[in-house]
Amino acid sequence: MDRLRFLRRQFPPLGDLDEVGWELVRELVCAEARSQQLSVSALSLSVEQVSASTALRRIQDLARAGIVTRTPDSVDARREFVSLPPTIRATLHEYFKQVAREFATIARLA
């Protein structure tokens, strides 16, 4: 786990994320892999062991930092959807490729 945290620091802005921010980004990655769109409120409730208000503050922080994008729902003006911008998606892709290489190295050594 320490090695994964070290790797994450090599991919700005991922290295600046605290654990709650990372869990929110991870949940968005999983949702996008399922072709599922998450609202801000759904994302804020998706992280276990974290209050919804804390998660909402982190989502605001992530949006201000450009790590997530908030898009108004065209059907319901009270709701916003959250997504990963292309630049962050590309950074995550490179990070996950490096993680896969790390696990492949560990598997060869085992």
GROMACS elastic network, one bead per residue, 0.5 to 0.9 nm:
[ bonds ]
;  ai    aj funct       b0    kb
    1     4     6  0.50770   500
    1     5     6  0.62930   500
    1     6     6  0.85928   500
    2     5     6  0.50880   500
    2     6     6  0.61471   500
    2     7     6  0.86184   500
    3     7     6  0.61358   500
    3     8     6  0.85797   500
    3   102     6  0.87126   500
    4     8     6  0.61236   500
    4     9     6  0.87405   500
    4    99     6  0.69817   500
    4   102     6  0.86242   500
    5     8     6  0.50157   500
    5     9     6  0.64728   500
    5    10     6  0.89989   500
    5    15     6  0.76135   500
    6     9     6  0.52965   500
    6    10     6  0.68782   500
    6    15     6  0.80717   500
    7    10     6  0.52011   500
    7    11     6  0.71774   500
    7    15     6  0.81540   500
    7    95     6  0.74229   500
    7    98     6  0.77649   500
    7    99     6  0.76234   500
    8    11     6  0.54806   500
    8    12     6  0.77343   500
    8    13     6  0.87098   500
    8    14     6  0.57822   500
    8    16     6  0.86906   500
    8    95     6  0.68541   500
    9    12     6  0.64561   500
    9    13     6  0.78676   500
    9    14     6  0.63734   500
    9    16     6  0.71142   500
   10    13     6  0.87921   500
   10    14     6  0.80312   500
   10    15     6  0.66858   500
   10    95     6  0.84157   500
   11    14     6  0.56186   500
   11    15     6  0.62150   500
   11    91     6  0.67037   500
   11    92     6  0.81076   500
   11    94     6  0.82485   500
   11    95     6  0.66800   500
   12    15     6  0.55419   500
   12    16     6  0.69929   500
   12    91     6  0.79810   500
   13    16     6  0.54934   500
   13    17     6  0.72111   500
   13    65     6  0.86111   500
   13    67     6  0.77429   500
   13    88     6  0.83281   500
   13    91     6  0.86250   500
   14    17     6  0.55527   500
   14    18     6  0.89910   500
   14    22     6  0.76506   500
   14    67     6  0.86486   500
   14    88     6  0.86441   500
   14    91     6  0.82080   500
   14    92     6  0.80534   500
   14    95     6  0.89201   500
   15    18     6  0.81770   500
   16    21     6  0.89995   500
   17    20     6  0.77000   500
   17    21     6  0.53018   500
   17    22     6  0.56434   500
   17    62     6  0.87159   500
   18    21     6  0.52712   500
   18    22     6  0.61023   500
   18    23     6  0.86305   500
   19    22     6  0.50346   500
   19    23     6  0.60954   500
   19    24     6  0.86328   500
   20    23     6  0.50882   500
   20    24     6  0.62497   500
   20    25     6  0.86964   500
   20    47     6  0.76290   500
   20    50     6  0.76160   500
   20    54     6  0.85334   500
   20    55     6  0.71294   500
   20    58     6  0.72164   500
   21    24     6  0.51275   500
   21    25     6  0.62622   500
   21    26     6  0.85341   500
   21    55     6  0.80384   500
   21    58     6  0.60477   500
   21    59     6  0.74883   500
   21    61     6  0.86175   500
   21    62     6  0.72542   500
   22    25     6  0.51052   500
   22    26     6  0.59889   500
   22    27     6  0.85190   500
   23    27     6  0.60602   500
   23    28     6  0.85984   500
   23    46     6  0.88971   500
   23    47     6  0.65463   500
   24    27     6  0.51105   500
   24    28     6  0.63176   500
   24    29     6  0.87329   500
   24    43     6  0.69133   500
   24    44     6  0.77753   500
   24    46     6  0.77889   500
   24    47     6  0.67122   500
   24    55     6  0.78384   500
   24    58     6  0.82560   500
   24    59     6  0.76093   500
   25    28     6  0.50460   500
   25    29     6  0.62389   500
   25    30     6  0.87129   500
   25    62     6  0.88235   500
   25    67     6  0.82710   500
   25    68     6  0.79964   500
   25    84     6  0.80339   500
   26    29     6  0.50422   500
   26    30     6  0.62861   500
   26    31     6  0.86262   500
   27    30     6  0.51054   500
   27    31     6  0.61214   500
   27    32     6  0.85919   500
   27    43     6  0.74383   500
   27    46     6  0.73043   500
   27    47     6  0.78056   500
   28    32     6  0.60519   500
   28    33     6  0.84733   500
   28    36     6  0.88966   500
   28    37     6  0.85238   500
   28    38     6  0.74796   500
   28    43     6  0.76697   500
   28    82     6  0.78917   500
   28    83     6  0.67878   500
   28    84     6  0.72477   500
   29    32     6  0.52115   500
   29    33     6  0.61754   500
   29    34     6  0.87664   500
   29    83     6  0.87563   500
   29    84     6  0.78653   500
   29    89     6  0.82764   500
   29    92     6  0.87037   500
   30    33     6  0.50410   500
   30    34     6  0.64256   500
   30    35     6  0.87149   500
   30    36     6  0.85343   500
   31    34     6  0.51045   500
   31    35     6  0.62156   500
   31    37     6  0.66291   500
   31    38     6  0.71149   500
   32    36     6  0.55013   500
   32    37     6  0.68476   500
   32    38     6  0.86622   500
   32    83     6  0.80205   500
   32    84     6  0.86454   500
   33    36     6  0.74696   500
   34    37     6  0.87784   500
   37    81     6  0.68410   500
   37    82     6  0.74231   500
   37    83     6  0.75928   500
   38    41     6  0.80507   500
   38    42     6  0.59479   500
   38    43     6  0.60693   500
   38    80     6  0.86074   500
   38    81     6  0.56089   500
   38    82     6  0.58796   500
   38    83     6  0.75723   500
   39    42     6  0.51327   500
   39    43     6  0.61601   500
   39    44     6  0.85203   500
   39    70     6  0.86886   500
   39    73     6  0.87022   500
   39    79     6  0.67443   500
   39    80     6  0.55432   500
   39    82     6  0.57613   500
   39    83     6  0.89336   500
   40    43     6  0.52075   500
   40    44     6  0.61179   500
   40    45     6  0.87798   500
   40    56     6  0.75494   500
   40    59     6  0.76257   500
   40    70     6  0.77749   500
   40    79     6  0.74347   500
   40    80     6  0.58738   500
   40    81     6  0.56733   500
   40    82     6  0.58565   500
   41    44     6  0.50332   500
   41    45     6  0.63842   500
   41    46     6  0.87468   500
   41    52     6  0.81025   500
   41    56     6  0.76951   500
   41    79     6  0.81411   500
   41    80     6  0.83126   500
   41    81     6  0.86940   500
   42    45     6  0.52791   500
   42    46     6  0.62548   500
   43    46     6  0.50545   500
   43    47     6  0.73460   500
   43    55     6  0.79832   500
   43    56     6  0.84490   500
   43    59     6  0.84425   500
   43    82     6  0.79023   500
   44    47     6  0.66107   500
   44    50     6  0.86625   500
   44    51     6  0.81075   500
   44    52     6  0.52867   500
   44    53     6  0.77227   500
   44    54     6  0.81632   500
   44    56     6  0.55939   500
   44    58     6  0.87703   500
   44    59     6  0.75670   500
   45    48     6  0.75805   500
   45    50     6  0.82335   500
   45    51     6  0.77654   500
   45    52     6  0.56823   500
   45    55     6  0.75220   500
   45    56     6  0.89151   500
   46    50     6  0.89322   500
   46    52     6  0.87720   500
   46    55     6  0.88816   500
   47    50     6  0.60441   500
   47    51     6  0.83060   500
   47    52     6  0.84009   500
   47    55     6  0.75281   500
   48    51     6  0.81438   500
   50    53     6  0.83453   500
   50    54     6  0.65763   500
   50    55     6  0.66050   500
   51    54     6  0.53047   500
   51    55     6  0.63001   500
   51    56     6  0.86475   500
   52    55     6  0.50088   500
   52    56     6  0.60238   500
   52    57     6  0.86299   500
   53    56     6  0.50342   500
   53    57     6  0.62811   500
   53    58     6  0.86955   500
   54    57     6  0.51582   500
   54    58     6  0.63052   500
   54    59     6  0.86889   500
   55    58     6  0.50595   500
   55    59     6  0.61492   500
   55    60     6  0.86565   500
   56    59     6  0.50198   500
   56    60     6  0.62764   500
   56    61     6  0.86422   500
   57    60     6  0.50940   500
   57    61     6  0.62432   500
   57    62     6  0.86576   500
   58    62     6  0.60407   500
   58    63     6  0.84984   500
   59    63     6  0.61129   500
   59    64     6  0.85937   500
   59    68     6  0.76953   500
   59    82     6  0.87390   500
   60    63     6  0.50838   500
   60    64     6  0.61796   500
   60    65     6  0.86065   500
   60    68     6  0.88721   500
   61    64     6  0.51267   500
   61    65     6  0.61936   500
   61    66     6  0.86641   500
   61    67     6  0.86737   500
   62    65     6  0.50867   500
   62    66     6  0.62110   500
   62    67     6  0.51056   500
   62    68     6  0.56462   500
   62    69     6  0.83338   500
   63    66     6  0.50436   500
   63    67     6  0.58315   500
   63    69     6  0.57404   500
   63    70     6  0.68752   500
   63    82     6  0.88619   500
   64    67     6  0.76910   500
   64    68     6  0.82108   500
   64    69     6  0.88789   500
   65    68     6  0.77843   500
   66    69     6  0.67474   500
   66    84     6  0.88109   500
   66    85     6  0.76818   500
   66    88     6  0.83729   500
   67    83     6  0.88706   500
   67    84     6  0.65817   500
   67    85     6  0.68730   500
   67    87     6  0.86150   500
   67    88     6  0.61809   500
   68    82     6  0.64572   500
   68    83     6  0.55886   500
   68    85     6  0.61358   500
   68    88     6  0.79831   500
   69    81     6  0.80505   500
   69    82     6  0.55491   500
   69    83     6  0.52361   500
   69    84     6  0.60289   500
   69    85     6  0.62361   500
   70    80     6  0.60266   500
   70    81     6  0.55527   500
   70    83     6  0.66703   500
   71    74     6  0.88903   500
   71    79     6  0.86574   500
   71    80     6  0.52609   500
   71    81     6  0.51082   500
   71    82     6  0.63702   500
   71    83     6  0.79801   500
   72    75     6  0.87349   500
   72    76     6  0.80134   500
   72    77     6  0.65257   500
   72    78     6  0.79378   500
   72    79     6  0.61902   500
   72    81     6  0.62528   500
   72    82     6  0.89754   500
   73    76     6  0.53809   500
   73    77     6  0.58645   500
   73    78     6  0.76200   500
   73    79     6  0.55432   500
   73    80     6  0.52674   500
   73    81     6  0.65016   500
   74    77     6  0.65461   500
   74    79     6  0.87398   500
   74    80     6  0.89309   500
   75    79     6  0.85966   500
   76    79     6  0.57179   500
   76    80     6  0.83847   500
   77    80     6  0.76598   500
   84    87     6  0.81334   500
   84    88     6  0.61949   500
   84    89     6  0.60328   500
   85    88     6  0.54591   500
   85    89     6  0.62030   500
   85    90     6  0.87235   500
   86    90     6  0.60938   500
   86    91     6  0.86069   500
   87    90     6  0.51506   500
   87    91     6  0.62816   500
   87    92     6  0.86840   500
   88    92     6  0.60906   500
   88    93     6  0.84775   500
   89    92     6  0.50974   500
   89    93     6  0.61293   500
   89    94     6  0.87707   500
   90    94     6  0.63584   500
   90    95     6  0.86281   500
   91    94     6  0.52269   500
   91    95     6  0.61812   500
   91    96     6  0.86568   500
   92    96     6  0.60312   500
   92    97     6  0.84805   500
   93    96     6  0.52151   500
   93    97     6  0.62068   500
   93    98     6  0.87304   500
   94    97     6  0.50666   500
   94    98     6  0.63271   500
   94    99     6  0.86906   500
   95    98     6  0.51560   500
   95    99     6  0.62401   500
   95   100     6  0.86853   500
   96   100     6  0.60741   500
   96   101     6  0.85650   500
   97   100     6  0.50831   500
   97   101     6  0.63326   500
   97   102     6  0.87455   500
   98   101     6  0.50383   500
   98   102     6  0.62760   500
   98   103     6  0.87647   500
   99   103     6  0.62864   500
   99   104     6  0.85893   500
  100   103     6  0.51489   500
  100   104     6  0.61137   500
  100   105     6  0.86326   500
  101   104     6  0.50018   500
  101   105     6  0.62113   500
  101   106     6  0.86774   500
  102   105     6  0.51659   500
  102   106     6  0.63146   500
  102   107     6  0.86644   500
  103   107     6  0.60488   500
  103   108     6  0.86067   500
  104   107     6  0.50305   500
  104   108     6  0.62461   500
  104   109     6  0.87425   500
  105   108     6  0.51863   500
  105   109     6  0.64119   500
  105   110     6  0.88509   500
  106   109     6  0.51495   500
  106   110     6  0.63081   500
  107   110     6  0.52006   500
